[in-house]
């Protein structure tokens, strides 16, 4: 994990417009995009098909509730 991502509290949201034929195709592309970016756990927060594609907001989780938060433990150890 990069140093910058170690500072993220829980998740990273990406919002973009995807060229696609349907909402269903946009969902598949969104999850594939997040996997290719290195997020093994992702969910679609918002999706709206408009004309030539869809506006999507996808959340890639770095930490889920109860995970071992690097930002928390590193801060405690540096204090």
N, C-alpha and C positions, 0 to 999 in steps of 0.2 A: 504494500500500500504506500502511496506517495506521502510525503510529509504534509502536504496541504490536505489531503483526504483524511489524515489522522486527526486533523483539527475539526472535522465536520461532526456535529453533535449527533445527527441521526441519519439524514438522507440527503440526496442531491436531486433537485428537480430540473428537468430539461423541458423547455417549451419550444416547439418548432411547427412548421407547416410541412406536411408530407404529401407528395404527389401520389395519389392513389385513386382507385375506382370506388371504394366503399369504406365505411367505418370498420368493417371486419378486417379488410386488408390493412388499414391503418393500425389496428391493434396488433396484428402479426408483425408488421414492420417495426413498430415501436418497441416491442419486447425484444425482437432480434437486434435492434440498434443498441439497446441497453446491454444485452449480452455481449455484443461486440466491443462495447466500451468497458467491459470488465465487471458489470454488475450482475451477479448471479440471482439476485432477488430484486424484482422490479414490479411496479404496478402502474396502471394507467389512472391518472387523477382526473383528467378531463379529455374529452374527445368530441369534435364537432366536424362533420363532413360538410364542406363548402365548395361547390363547383369542382375545380380540378384536383381537389385533395382534402386533407383534414388537418385542422389545428389540433395538436395533441400536447398534453403535459404529462410527462412520465416521471415517476419517482424511483430512483435507484437507492435501495437501502444499504447503508454501511453498518448501522447498528439498529437492532430491534430491542424493545424493552427487555431488560434482564441480561443483555449481552455484556461482555467485559469491555468497557469503554476505554480505549487507549488515552483519549484526551483527559479523562478523569484520573486514571492511575498515574499517568506521566506528570500531571500537575501536582498530585499528592507527593510523588517522589522528588520533585524539584523544589518543594517548599522547605 
